[in-house]
Amino acid sequence: MSTQSSKSRIVLLIVALLAIALLVWLGLRLMNSDGNDEVETPATVQCPAATPEFFSVEPVTSPTNDLSQVITVDLGNGEMITITTESGTFTAPFDVFPKEIEIDLLPDTTHNLIVQGRVREISQGECTYGGYMLETTRDRNGDPLVIEQARP
Amino acid sequence: MTKQKSKGFLAGLGEALEEGLKGLGQSQEPAGGRPEPVTKRVSLIIHNPRVPMQGNARLNKALGWNDPRRLVKDYIADMLEISYGYITYKVVEEIEVDKFPRKVDGFTYDADQFVSAWQARKGFHDPDAVDYLALLDEFRMIDKINDDKIDEFWLFAFPYAGYYESIMAGPGAFWCNAPALAGTDHARKRFIIMGYNYQRGVGEMLENFGHRAESIMKHVYRHKKGDANLWEKFIRHEQANPGRAEVGWMHYAPNSERDYDWGNKRQVLSRWHTWQNFPDLDGEPRLVDSRDWGEGDIRAHHKWWFRLLPHTTGSTGGISNNWWEYVVDPNTVP
């Protein structure tokens, strides 16, 4: 009787241990997915992220008595350059490099230049790059693109 | 294809087990401490051929580009600073190569031909991609990894060199802003080959490393969904997650409206400051703009971003609170 009882206890113990092991295994599997739905999405094309294209503006001349000034801009894979300042907006295609764009200056006026460059869109295999705008208010040395026009 | 898992008791059991294990992990390694610093050995390979039509000057000098050694020095200093002293990169081998690397189709520029193409900004070879297996072979990269001489390789070259900004090789390599490098499973461990450009500056080098970090952290958190995916939370920005901006990613600061728009002056609500206290991410959003991250300067933005990567001891949800650990050494990524 006592032998039977101890056998039953051993069997029960083994069953309990197996049940615990099963529950732990299931629990760990769920933990790996945070207990949330696991979604397998179809494979999509992965494209490397790219650094922005080279974009540089030469230092401007300031102060100046002139009523215009040529701004020199370089841009990798450039398509279009736009300069916005107090005297207006000046746009030109990036057809030569570096691109020289003449802007008008207003008399006795401080001109704060915003230079924008549009990068041409290109495809490499199934990935598309470019097609974005870069913008700067500083020259290649990090100085502000500000022109003080003063009458002679 | 969607796989559904049952919820209820078993899900609850999973969560309870996870909490228990998290508690165990935290008790073994308290959060908030400073991780033990690491040093990684770098092989620096500079393709900088001499240019006959420019009096045999090196390519970088002939075209007025940067000194790669100077860039490396400044970059290593930046990495030490922005990782709070965690990562010291040490160049233990430097090879300057007097030729152009071979393209994947076997083509190799000669120096005069390349300079002419550069001056015309046309006539570059297509396909542009470099032959990585040839580089592996030429510089005995896998031997150096297997002999435990080198931890990673930094390739330095010119525009149109055909390098990926980073690529991972070795057994179990995964996407690192480029497909895993096939044919390298026989290496003893994973390793990364960076691709830098001496026409550009330290800011762009940091961006290369940033995309590496993004790839690796996305992989680390690949099984985490919803709020448990702290990486997805970290990279939130206003444009993609209106009203829920956090830090953003390399191309997008919290308020950016397009790629590389680090100088945007518009004010948006962001919780980027809470990442300074990781793993405690409590805190109300604040109005922020580009004054917080350098007003458009690429290097300043990227340094700001890296400083916000979690960098303390302990773990959260089974993932280290020091994300640098994974980013620096892909072999630590499960």
Interface residues (C-beta under 8 A of the other chain):
Chain A: L23 V24 L26 G27 L28 R29 L30 M31 N32 S33 D34 G35 N36 D37 E38 V39 E40 T41 P42 Q46 P48 A49 A50 T51 P52 F54 G76 F97 Y132 M133 L134 E135 T136 T137 R138 G142
Chain B: M1 T2 K3 Q4 K5 K7 L10 A11 G12 L13 G14 E15 A16 L17 E18 L21 R121 P159 Y164 E165 W175 N177 A178 P179 Q199 R200 E204 E207 N208 H211 E214 H223 K224 K225 G226 A228 M250 H251 R258 D259 Y260 D261 G263 G296 D297 I298 G317 G318
